[in-house]
């Protein structure tokens, strides 16, 4: 591959809920990181809590940004956050804009997730269902952490869920509004406090017959099942995040034919007709390079 995505500043790929850098030989961002490196970019994946609120994860990210800057000699970094990772990246940029050149939201719930709203309403605060759910989710996160190298990072399932609801993200946005659209479904400011903001996301195609064998992919089936809990964006979501809820800064596109897990580069997503999620990251690195970032 031609080395044409050598950005000025290093790229940090920021994972979302239940994310990790590596479990054994499996890397969450493996194909994306490798493609970016092949194209000439310097790429890092920070260690963050698998389940916690945006500010806690954001403080962890800030500490690792400093380590990347010290290790590379760069003055800033480009943050690309998937799902909750977008909120984590936004927090870091709001707190330390001098260290962040750009924030890119990939399928980020920048106005909250209707799925998180449904789950929050289904749990009774302080009662058995909430405790049961918190225990189950925390055990799963502990299991992932034990397999990865994030076992020493704090985890809080309910804090993570609350941070992803419409109400929770609304409170977050009141404190950190950089890059948010002024109108629903619109675009936000491309540059705030010297930080460039971008976003892209996907939607589930309405006709599964057009998907062929891809429609049988278990992750796609999972996203389609969760899509049924959306109301406001019932036909405009990727299974976990609504299309217009994902808008931030310069909206590159928010209706790619990709579900929520496709946009992190899972192999089945590369079978989609007309779009390769891995190539979207490489194209964006070129975009950042052309912008002097």
DRENKOLFI-506382 format. One line per field, with one value per atom (N, C-alpha, C): residue in one letter; atom name; x, y, z. Coordinates in steps of 0.2 Angstrom, whole numbers, m for minus. Atoms other than C-alpha are relative to their C-alpha. Layout:
BEGIN
code = c(A, ...) .
site = c(CA, ...) .
xx = c(X, ...) .
yy = c(Y, ...) .
zz = c(Z, ...) .
//
This chain:
BEGIN
code = c(X, X, X, X, X, X, X, X, X, X, X, X, X, X, X, X, X, X, X, X, X, X, X, X, X, X, X, X, X, X, X, X, X, X, X, X, X, X, X, X, X, X, X, X, X, X, X, X, X, X, X, X, X, X, X, X, X, X, X, X, X, X, X, X, X, X, X, X, X, X, X, X, X, X, X, X, X, X, X, X, X, X, X, X, X, X, X, X, X, X, X, X, X, X, X, X, X, X, X, X, X, X, X, X, X, X, X, X, X, X, X, X, X, X, X, X, X, X, X, X, X, X, X, X, X, X, X, X, X, X, X, X, X, X, X, X, X, X, X, X, X, X, X, X, X, X, X, X, X, X, X, X, X, X, X, X, X, X, X, X, X, X, X, X, X, X, X, X, X, X, X, X, X, X, X, X, X, X, X, X, X, X, X, X, X, X, X, X, X, X, X, X, X, X, X, X, X, X, X, X, X, X, X, X, X, X, X, X, X, X, X, X, X, X, X, X, X, X, X, X, X, X, X, X, X, X, X, X, X, X, X, X, X, X, X, X, X, X, X, X, X, X, X, X, X, X, X, X, X, X, X, X, X, X, X, X, X, X, X, X, X, X, X, X, X, X, X, X, X, X, X, X, X, X, X, X, X, X, X, X, X, X, X, X, X, X, X, X, X, X, X, X, X, X, X, X, X, X, X, X, X, X, X, X, X, X, X, X, X, X, X, X, X, X, X, X, X, X, X, X, X, X, X, X, X, X, X, X, X, X, X, X, X, X, X, X, X, X, X, X, X, X, X, X, X, X, X, X, X, X, X, X, X, X, X, X, X, X, X, X, X, X, X, X, X, X, X, X, X, X, X, X, X, X, X, X, X, X, X, X, X, X, X, X, X, X, X, X, X, X, X, X, X, X, X, X, X, X, X, X, X, X, X, X, X, X, X, X, X, X, X, X, X, X, X, X, X, X, X, X, X, X, X, X, X, X, X, X, X, X, X, X, X, X, X, X, X, X, X, X, X, X, X, X, X, X, X, X, X, X, X, X, X, X, X, X, X, X, X, X, X, X, X, X, X, X, X, X, X, X, X, X, X, X, X, X, X, X, X, X, X, X, X, X, X, X, X, X, X, X, X, X, X, X, X, X, X, X, X, X, X, X, X, X, X, X, X, X, X, X, X, X, X, X, X, X, X, X, X, X, X, X, X, X, X, X, X, X, X, X, X, X, X, X, X, X, X, X, X, X, X, X, X, X, X, X, X, X, X, X, X, X, X, X, X, X, X, X, X, X, X, X, X, X, X, X, X, X, X, X, X, X, X, X, X, X, X, X, X, X, X, X, X, X, X, X, X, X, X, X, X, X, X, X, X, X, X, X, X, X, X, X, X, X, X, X, X, X, X, X, X, X, X, X, X, X, X, X, X, X, X, X, X, X, X, X, X, X, X, X, X, X, X, X, X, X, X, X, X, X, X, X, X, X, X, X, X, X, X, X, X, X, X, X, X, X, X, X, X, X, X, X, X, X, X, X, X, X, X, X, X, X, X, X, X, X, X, X, X, X, X, X, X, X, X, X, X, X, X, X, X, X, X, X, X, X, X, X, X, X, X, X, X, X, X, X, X, X, X, X, X, X, X, X, X, X, X, X, X, X, X, X, X, X, X, X, X, X, X, X, X, X, X, X, X, X, X, X, X, X, X, X, X, X, X, X, X, X, X, X, X, X, X, X, X, X, X, X, X, X, X, X, X, X, X, X, X, X, X, X, X, X, X, X, X, X, X, X, X, X, X, X, X, X, X, X, X, X, X, X, X, X, X, X, X, X, X, X, X, X, X, X, X, X, X, X, X, X, X, X, X, X, X, X, X, X, X, X, X, X, X, X, X, X, X, X, X, X, X, X, X, X, X, X, X, X, X, X, X, X, X, X, X, X, X, X, X, X, X, X, X, X, X, X, X, X, X, X, X, X, X, X, X, X, X, X, X, X, X, X, X, X, X, X, X, X, X, X, X) .
site = c(N, CA, C, N, CA, C, N, CA, C, N, CA, C, N, CA, C, N, CA, C, N, CA, C, N, CA, C, N, CA, C, N, CA, C, N, CA, C, N, CA, C, N, CA, C, N, CA, C, N, CA, C, N, CA, C, N, CA, C, N, CA, C, N, CA, C, N, CA, C, N, CA, C, N, CA, C, N, CA, C, N, CA, C, N, CA, C, N, CA, C, N, CA, C, N, CA, C, N, CA, C, N, CA, C, N, CA, C, N, CA, C, N, CA, C, N, CA, C, N, CA, C, N, CA, C, N, CA, C, N, CA, C, N, CA, C, N, CA, C, N, CA, C, N, CA, C, N, CA, C, N, CA, C, N, CA, C, N, CA, C, N, CA, C, N, CA, C, N, CA, C, N, CA, C, N, CA, C, N, CA, C, N, CA, C, N, CA, C, N, CA, C, N, CA, C, N, CA, C, N, CA, C, N, CA, C, N, CA, C, N, CA, C, N, CA, C, N, CA, C, N, CA, C, N, CA, C, N, CA, C, N, CA, C, N, CA, C, N, CA, C, N, CA, C, N, CA, C, N, CA, C, N, CA, C, N, CA, C, N, CA, C, N, CA, C, N, CA, C, N, CA, C, N, CA, C, N, CA, C, N, CA, C, N, CA, C, N, CA, C, N, CA, C, N, CA, C, N, CA, C, N, CA, C, N, CA, C, N, CA, C, N, CA, C, N, CA, C, N, CA, C, N, CA, C, N, CA, C, N, CA, C, N, CA, C, N, CA, C, N, CA, C, N, CA, C, N, CA, C, N, CA, C, N, CA, C, N, CA, C, N, CA, C, N, CA, C, N, CA, C, N, CA, C, N, CA, C, N, CA, C, N, CA, C, N, CA, C, N, CA, C, N, CA, C, N, CA, C, N, CA, C, N, CA, C, N, CA, C, N, CA, C, N, CA, C, N, CA, C, N, CA, C, N, CA, C, N, CA, C, N, CA, C, N, CA, C, N, CA, C, N, CA, C, N, CA, C, N, CA, C, N, CA, C, N, CA, C, N, CA, C, N, CA, C, N, CA, C, N, CA, C, N, CA, C, N, CA, C, N, CA, C, N, CA, C, N, CA, C, N, CA, C, N, CA, C, N, CA, C, N, CA, C, N, CA, C, N, CA, C, N, CA, C, N, CA, C, N, CA, C, N, CA, C, N, CA, C, N, CA, C, N, CA, C, N, CA, C, N, CA, C, N, CA, C, N, CA, C, N, CA, C, N, CA, C, N, CA, C, N, CA, C, N, CA, C, N, CA, C, N, CA, C, N, CA, C, N, CA, C, N, CA, C, N, CA, C, N, CA, C, N, CA, C, N, CA, C, N, CA, C, N, CA, C, N, CA, C, N, CA, C, N, CA, C, N, CA, C, N, CA, C, N, CA, C, N, CA, C, N, CA, C, N, CA, C, N, CA, C, N, CA, C, N, CA, C, N, CA, C, N, CA, C, N, CA, C, N, CA, C, N, CA, C, N, CA, C, N, CA, C, N, CA, C, N, CA, C, N, CA, C, N, CA, C, N, CA, C, N, CA, C, N, CA, C, N, CA, C, N, CA, C, N, CA, C, N, CA, C, N, CA, C, N, CA, C, N, CA, C, N, CA, C, N, CA, C, N, CA, C, N, CA, C, N, CA, C, N, CA, C, N, CA, C, N, CA, C, N, CA, C, N, CA, C, N, CA, C, N, CA, C, N, CA, C, N, CA, C, N, CA, C, N, CA, C, N, CA, C, N, CA, C, N, CA, C, N, CA, C, N, CA, C, N, CA, C, N, CA, C, N, CA, C, N, CA, C, N, CA, C, N, CA, C, N, CA, C, N, CA, C, N, CA, C, N, CA, C, N, CA, C, N, CA, C, N, CA, C, N, CA, C, N, CA, C, N, CA, C, N, CA, C, N, CA, C, N, CA, C, N, CA, C, N, CA, C, N, CA, C, N, CA, C, N, CA, C, N, CA, C, N, CA, C, N, CA, C, N, CA, C, N, CA, C, N, CA, C, N, CA, C, N, CA, C, N, CA, C, N, CA, C, N, CA, C, N, CA, C, N, CA, C, N, CA, C, N, CA, C, N, CA, C, N, CA, C, N, CA, C, N, CA, C, N, CA, C, N, CA, C, N, CA, C, N, CA, C, N, CA, C, N, CA, C, N, CA, C, N, CA, C, N, CA, C, N, CA, C, N, CA, C, N, CA, C, N, CA, C, N, CA, C, N, CA, C, N, CA, C, N, CA, C, N, CA, C, N, CA, C, N, CA, C, N, CA, C, N, CA, C, N, CA, C) .
xx = c(4, 0, 4, m3, 6, 0, 0, 12, m2, 3, 0, m5, 4, m8, 4, m5, 7, m2, 2, m2, 6, m5, 8, 0, 1, 2, m2, 1, 1, m8, 8, m17, m1, 2, m24, m7, 7, m39, m3, 3, m50, m6, 6, m62, m5, 6, m79, m1, 2, m89, 2, m2, m82, 6, m6, m67, 6, m7, m49, 5, m6, m32, 1, m2, m28, m2, 1, m34, 3, m4, m21, 3, m2, m17, m5, 5, m33, 0, 0, m32, m7, 7, m49, 1, m1, m42, 6, m6, m29, 0, 0, m35, 1, 0, m37, 7, m6, m21, 5, m5, m11, m1, 1, m19, 3, m3, m15, 8, m8, 3, 3, m3, 5, 0, 1, m1, 5, m4, 12, m1, 2, 3, 3, m2, 9, m6, 7, m5, 1, 0, m8, m7, 7, m22, 1, 0, m24, m3, 3, m28, m5, 5, m45, m5, 5, m58, m5, 5, m70, m7, 7, m85, 1, 0, m85, m3, 2, m91, 5, m5, m84, 5, m6, m74, 5, m5, m66, 5, m4, m61, 4, m4, m56, 6, m6, m44, 5, m5, m36, 3, m2, m35, 5, m4, m27, 7, m6, m13, 4, m4, m9, 2, m2, m9, 7, m7, 5, 6, m6, 15, 1, m2, 13, 3, m3, 18, 8, m6, 33, 4, m4, 38, 1, m1, 36, 3, m2, 41, m5, 5, 25, m3, 4, 15, m7, 7, m2, m2, 2, m12, m7, 7, m27, m3, 4, m40, m6, 5, m52, m4, 3, m65, m6, 5, m77, m5, 5, m94, 1, m2, m91, 7, m7, m73, m1, 1, m80, m1, 1, m86, 6, m6, m70, 5, m5, m60, m2, 2, m71, 1, m2, m68, 7, m8, m49, 1, m1, m50, m2, 3, m61, 5, m4, m49, 7, m6, m33, 1, 0, m35, 7, m7, m17, 4, m3, m13, m3, 4, m26, m1, 1, m26, m7, 6, m42, m4, 5, m57, m4, 5, m66, m4, 4, m81, m3, 2, m85, m6, 6, m103, 0, 0, m102, m7, 7, m118, 1, m1, m115, m6, 6, m133, m3, 2, m135, m3, 3, m142, m7, 7, m160, 0, 0, m155, 2, m2, m146, m6, 6, m162, m5, 4, m172, 3, m3, m160, 0, 1, m160, m7, 7, m179, m2, 1, m179, 2, m3, m169, m3, 3, m176, 6, m6, m163, m1, 0, m158, m3, 4, m168, 4, m3, m164, 2, m2, m164, 6, m6, m151, 6, m6, m140, 2, m1, m142, 4, m3, m138, 7, m7, m123, 5, m5, m116, 2, m1, m118, 5, m4, m111, 7, m7, m96, 4, m4, m92, 2, m2, m92, 6, m5, m81, 7, m6, m69, 3, m3, m68, 4, m3, m63, 7, m5, m51, 6, m4, m43, 4, m3, m39, 4, m4, m33, 5, m5, m20, m4, 4, m34, m2, 3, m37, 1, m1, m31, m3, 4, m42, m7, 7, m58, m6, 6, m75, m6, 6, m92, m6, 5, m107, m5, 6, m121, 2, m2, m110, 1, m1, m106, m7, 7, m125, m3, 3, m130, 4, m4, m116, m2, 1, m123, m8, 7, m142, 0, 1, m149, 1, m1, m150, 7, m7, m132, 4, m4, m125, m2, 2, m135, 3, m4, m127, 7, m7, m110, 1, 0, m114, 0, 0, m118, 7, m6, m101, 6, m5, m92, m3, 4, m101, 4, m4, m87, m1, 1, m91, m7, 6, m109, m5, 4, m122, m5, 5, m134, m7, 7, m149, 1, 0, m154, 1, m2, m146, 4, m4, m135, 7, m7, m116, 2, m3, m106, 6, m6, m91, 6, m5, m77, 6, m6, m64, m2, 1, m65, 6, m6, m51, 6, m6, m39, m1, 1, m46, m5, 5, m54, m4, 5, m70, m3, 3, m76, m4, 4, m89, m2, 3, m95, m3, 4, m107, m4, 4, m118, m7, 7, m136, m1, 2, m144, m4, 4, m151, m7, 7, m170, m2, 2, m170, 6, m5, m160, 1, m1, m163, 6, m6, m150, 6, m6, m137, 3, m2, m136, 2, m2, m126, 3, m2, m120, m5, 5, m137, 0, 0, m133, 6, m5, m118, m3, 3, m121, 0, m1, m115, m6, 5, m127, m7, 6, m141, m1, 0, m137, m2, 2, m138, m7, 7, m154, m5, 4, m162, 0, 0, m157, m3, 2, m162, m8, 7, m180, m2, 2, m179, 1, m1, m176, m7, 6, m191, 1, m1, m185, 4, m3, m173, m1, 2, m182, 3, m2, m176, 7, m6, m160, 5, m5, m148, 4, m5, m134, m1, 1, m141, 1, m1, m134, 0, 0, m133, m4, 4, m145, 5, m3, m139, 2, m1, m142, 3, m3, m137, 8, m7, m119, 3, m3, m117, 5, m4, m102, 5, m5, m91, m2, 1, m89, m3, 3, m101, 2, m2, m92, m5, 6, m107, m2, 3, m119, m5, 5, m128, 4, m4, m114, m4, 4, m122, 4, m4, m113, m4, 2, m119, 5, m4, m112, 7, m6, m99, 4, m4, m94, 5, m5, m87, 6, m6, m74, 4, m4, m68, m1, 1, m75, 0, m1, m71, m7, 6, m89, m2, 2, m91, 4, m4, m78, m3, 4, m90, m6, 6, m103, 2, 0, m106, 1, m1, m98, 3, m3, m90, 4, m4, m75, 2, m1, m74, 7, m7, m55, 2, m2, m53, m2, 2, m63, 5, m5, m50, 6, m6, m36, m2, 2, m46, 0, 0, m48, 7, m7, m30, 3, m2, m27, m3, 4, m40, 4, m3, m31, 7, m7, m14, m1, 1, m21, m2, 1, m27, 5, m6, m10, 0, 1, m15, 4) .
yy = c(m6, 0, 6, m6, 17, 4, m4, 27, 7, m6, 41, 2, m2, 42, 2, m2, 48, 7, m6, 60, 4, m4, 74, m2, 2, 68, m7, 7, 51, m1, 2, 42, m4, 4, 35, m3, 4, 22, m1, 0, 24, m5, 5, 9, 2, m2, 10, m5, 5, m1, m7, 7, m18, m1, 0, m13, m2, 2, m19, 1, 0, m18, m7, 6, m36, m5, 6, m53, m6, 5, m66, 3, m3, m64, 4, m4, m55, 7, m8, m36, 3, m2, m27, 5, m4, m14, m3, 3, m26, 2, m1, m24, 8, m7, m5, 3, m2, m2, m2, 3, m13, 4, m4, m4, 7, m7, 13, 0, 0, 8, m1, 1, 1, 6, m6, 18, 5, m5, 27, 3, m3, 32, m3, 2, 31, m1, 1, 22, m4, 3, 18, m2, 1, 10, 0, m1, 16, m5, 5, 5, 4, m4, 11, m5, 4, 4, m2, 3, m8, 3, m3, m1, 5, m5, 16, 6, m6, 34, 3, m4, 46, 4, m4, 57, m5, 5, 42, m3, 2, 35, 5, m6, 52, 2, m2, 55, m5, 5, 38, 1, m1, 43, 6, m6, 60, m2, 2, 51, m4, 4, 40, 4, m4, 54, 3, m3, 62, m5, 5, 46, m1, 0, 45, 6, m6, 63, 0, 0, 60, m5, 5, 44, 1, m2, 51, 7, m7, 69, 4, m3, 74, 5, m5, 90, m1, 2, 83, m7, 6, 68, 0, 1, 63, m6, 5, 54, m3, 3, 42, m5, 4, 35, m3, 4, 21, 0, 1, 21, 5, m4, 27, 3, m3, 30, 7, m7, 46, 5, m4, 53, 1, 0, 48, 5, m4, 57, 8, m7, 73, 3, m2, 74, 2, m1, 73, 7, m6, 86, 7, m6, 98, 2, m2, 97, 2, m1, 97, 1, m1, 105, 1, m2, 110, m7, 6, 91, m4, 3, 86, 4, m3, 90, m1, 2, 81, m5, 5, 71, m3, 3, 59, m5, 5, 50, m5, 5, 34, m4, 3, 28, 2, m2, 38, 3, m2, 41, 7, m7, 60, 4, m2, 63, m5, 6, 47, m5, 6, 30, m2, 2, 25, m7, 6, 8, 0, m1, 14, 2, m2, 23, m6, 6, 7, m4, 4, m3, 4, m4, 11, 0, 0, 11, m7, 7, m8, m2, 1, m7, 4, m4, m2, 2, m2, 9, m2, 2, 2, m7, 6, m14, m6, 6, m32, 0, 0, m30, 4, m4, m16, m4, 3, m26, m6, 6, m42, 2, m2, m33, 3, m2, m24, m5, 6, m40, m4, 4, m49, 4, m4, m35, 1, m1, m32, m7, 7, m51, m1, 0, m50, 4, m5, m35, m3, 2, m43, m6, 6, m59, 3, m3, m48, 3, m4, m38, m5, 5, m54, m3, 3, m60, 5, m5, m43, 3, m3, m31, 6, m5, m20, m2, 3, m30, 5, m5, m16, 6, m7, m2, m1, 0, 2, m1, 2, m4, 2, m1, 2, 0, 2, m5, 5, m5, 7, 7, m6, 22, 1, 0, 17, 0, 0, 14, 7, m7, 31, 5, m4, 39, 0, 1, 33, 1, m1, 37, 7, m7, 53, 5, m5, 61, 1, 0, 56, 4, m3, 62, 7, m7, 78, 4, m3, 82, 1, 0, 78, 5, m5, 89, 7, m7, 104, 2, m2, 103, 0, 1, 98, 0, m1, 105, 0, m1, 106, m4, 4, 101, m2, 3, 97, 5, m4, 103, 4, m4, 117, m2, 3, 108, m7, 7, 90, m2, 2, 81, 4, m4, 95, m2, 0, 98, 4, m4, 105, 4, m4, 117, m5, 5, 109, 1, m2, 118, 4, m4, 123, m1, 0, 128, m3, 3, 123, m8, 7, 105, m1, 2, 98, m6, 5, 88, m3, 4, 74, m5, 6, 60, m4, 4, 46, m6, 6, 31, m4, 4, 18, m1, 2, 12, m7, 7, m5, 1, 0, m8, m2, 3, m10, m6, 7, m25, m5, 4, m39, m5, 5, m49, 3, m3, m37, m1, 1, m42, m7, 6, m60, m4, 4, m72, 5, m5, m56, 0, 0, m56, m5, 6, m72, 1, m2, m64, 1, m1, m66, 7, m7, m49, 5, m3, m42, m1, 2, m52, 3, m4, m45, 7, m8, m27, 1, m1, m30, m1, 1, m37, 6, m6, m22, 6, m6, m10, 1, m1, m14, 4, m4, m4, 7, m7, 12, 3, m3, 24, 6, m6, 41, m1, 2, 34, m7, 7, 18, m4, 2, 16, 3, m3, 26, m1, 2, 17, m6, 6, 4, m6, 6, m7, 3, m3, 3, 8, m7, 21, 3, m3, 32, 4, m3, 40, 7, m7, 58, 1, 0, 55, 0, 1, 51, 7, m5, 68, 4, m5, 79, 3, m4, 92, m1, 1, 89, m7, 7, 74, m2, 3, 64, m4, 3, 53, m4, 3, 45, m6, 5, 32, m6, 5, 20, m7, 6, 2, m4, 4, m4, 0, 0, m10, 3, m3, m4, m3, 4, m18, 0, m1, m16, 6, m6, 1, 0, 1, m6, m4, 4, m16, m8, 8, m34, m3, 2, m45, m1, 1, m48, 7, m6, m29, 1, m1, m30, m4, 3, m41, 4, m4, m27, 2, m3, m21, 7, m8, m4, 3, m3, m1, m4, 4, m7, 4, m4, m1, 2, m1, m3, 6, m5, 8, 7, m7, 22, 3, m3, 24, 2, m2, 25, 6, m6, 37, 6, m6, 48, 2, m2, 47, 5, m4, 54, 7, m7, 68, 4, m3, 72, 3, m3, 73, 6, m5, 84, 7, m6, 96, 2, m2, 97, m3, 3, 85, m6) .
zz = c(0, 0, 0, 0, m4, 6, m6, 11, m1, 1, 9, 5, m6, 26, 6, m5, 36, 3, m3, 47, 4, m4, 56, 7, m7, 73, 0, m1, 80, 0, 0, 79, 6, m6, 95, m2, 1, 92, 7, m7, 107, 0, 0, 111, 4, m4, 118, 5, m5, 130, m1, 1, 133, m4, 5, 122, 4, m3, 125, m6, 6, 115, m2, 2, 115, 5, m4, 121, m3, 3, 118, m7, 6, 100, m4, 3, 96, 2, m1, 94, m3, 2, 93, m6, 6, 81, m5, 3, 73, m8, 8, 54, m1, 1, 56, 2, m2, 65, m5, 5, 53, m7, 6, 38, 0, m1, 45, 0, m1, 49, m7, 7, 31, m4, 3, 25, 2, m3, 35, 6, m7, 51, 6, m6, 68, 4, m3, 78, 7, m6, 96, 3, m3, 106, 8, m7, 124, 4, m5, 139, 4, m4, 146, 3, m4, 158, m5, 4, 149, 1, m2, 158, 5, m4, 166, m3, 3, 164, m5, 5, 151, 3, m3, 163, 2, m2, 171, m5, 5, 155, m4, 3, 148, 4, m3, 162, m1, 1, 159, m7, 7, 140, 1, 0, 145, 2, m3, 155, m6, 5, 140, m6, 5, 128, 2, m2, 138, m1, 1, 137, m7, 7, 118, m2, 1, 117, 2, m2, 127, m4, 3, 118, m7, 7, 100, m1, 1, 103, m4, 3, 95, 5, m4, 101, 1, 0, 98, m2, 3, 94, m4, 3, 83, 3, m3, 92, m4, 4, 83, 5, m5, 95, m2, 2, 92, 6, m5, 101, 6, m6, 119, 0, 1, 114, m3, 2, 105, 5, m6, 121, 4, m3, 129, m3, 4, 116, 0, m1, 117, 6, m6, 135, 0, 0, 133, m4, 4, 119, 4, m4, 130, 5, m6, 145, m2, 2, 135, m7, 7, 118, m3, 2, 117, m2, 1, 116, m5, 5, 103, m6, 7, 85, m3, 3, 80, 4, m3, 87, m5, 5, 76, 3, m3, 81, m5, 5, 73, 4, m3, 78, 7, m6, 93, 3, m2, 104, 3, m2, 104, 3, m3, 109, 4, m4, 119, m5, 4, 114, 3, m2, 114, 3, m3, 118, 7, m7, 134, 4, m3, 138, 2, m1, 136, 6, m5, 147, 7, m6, 160, 3, m2, 161, 3, m2, 162, 7, m6, 178, 5, m6, 195, 4, m4, 204, 7, m7, 220, 2, m1, 218, m3, 2, 213, m7, 7, 194, m1, 2, 194, 3, m3, 206, m4, 4, 196, m7, 6, 180, 1, m1, 187, 2, m2, 194, m6, 6, 177, m4, 5, 167, 3, m3, 179, 0, 1, 179, m7, 7, 160, m1, 1, 160, 4, m4, 174, m4, 4, 163, m6, 5, 148, 2, m3, 159, 2, m2, 165, m6, 6, 148, m4, 3, 142, 5, m5, 151, 3, m3, 158, 7, m6, 174, 6, m6, 186, m1, 1, 179, 3, m3, 188, m5, 4, 182, 4, m3, 185, m5, 5, 175, 0, 0, 181, m2, 2, 179, m8, 7, 161, m4, 3, 157, 1, m1, 164, m4, 5, 154, m7, 7, 138, m1, 1, 141, m3, 3, 132, 6, m5, 149, 2, m2, 154, m5, 5, 138, m1, 0, 138, 6, m5, 155, m2, 3, 147, m5, 6, 132, 3, m3, 144, 2, m2, 150, m5, 6, 134, m7, 6, 119, m6, 6, 107, m6, 6, 90, m1, 1, 93, m5, 4, 80, 4, m3, 84, m1, 2, 76, 0, 0, 77, m7, 7, 62, m4, 4, 57, 1, m1, 57, 6, m5, 71, m3, 2, 71, m2, 2, 62, 4, m4, 73, 6, m7, 92, 4, m4, 102, m3, 4, 89, m2, 1, 89, m6, 6, 72, 2, m1, 74, m6, 6, 62, 3, m2, 63, m7, 4, 53, 3, m3, 56, m5, 5, 48, 2, m1, 47, m2, 2, 46, m7, 6, 28, 2, m1, 28, m2, 3, 17, 1, m1, 23, m6, 6, 7, m4, 4, m1, 3, m3, 11, m1, 2, 5, 7, m6, 17, 6, m6, 27, 5, m5, 35, 5, m5, 44, 5, m4, 52, 7, m7, 71, 3, m2, 75, m3, 3, 62, 3, m3, 69, 7, m7, 86, 0, 1, 80, m2, 2, 71, 5, m6, 87, 4, m5, 97, m4, 4, 83, 2, m2, 88, 6, m6, 104, m1, 1, 95, m2, 2, 93, m4, 3, 88, m7, 6, 75, m1, 1, 72, m6, 7, 54, m2, 1, 56, 5, m5, 67, m2, 2, 67, 5, m5, 81, 7, m7, 96, 0, 0, 90, m6, 6, 80, m4, 5, 64, 2, m1, 69, 7, m7, 87, m1, 1, 80, m3, 3, 72, 4, m3, 77, m5, 4, 69, m8, 7, 50, m1, 1, 46, m7, 6, 33, m3, 3, 31, 6, m5, 43, m2, 2, 33, m4, 3, 27, 2, m1, 25, 5, m5, 41, 7, m6, 58, 5, m5, 75, 0, 0, 75, m6, 6, 57, 0, 0, 60, 4, m3, 71, m4, 4, 57, 1, m1, 62, m7, 7, 47, m4, 4, 41, m3, 2, 39, m7, 6, 25, m6, 5, 15, m3, 3, 13, m7, 6, m4, 0, 1, m9, 6, m6, 8, 4, m4, 17, 6, m6, 35, 1, m1, 36, m5, 5, 20, 3, m3, 29, 4, m4, 42, m4, 4, 29, m3, 4, 19, 5, m5, 35, 2, m1, 39, m5, 5, 22, 1, m1, 26, 5, m5, 42, m2, 3, 33, m4, 4, 20, 3, m5, 34, 4, m4, 41, 7, m7, 56, 0) .
//
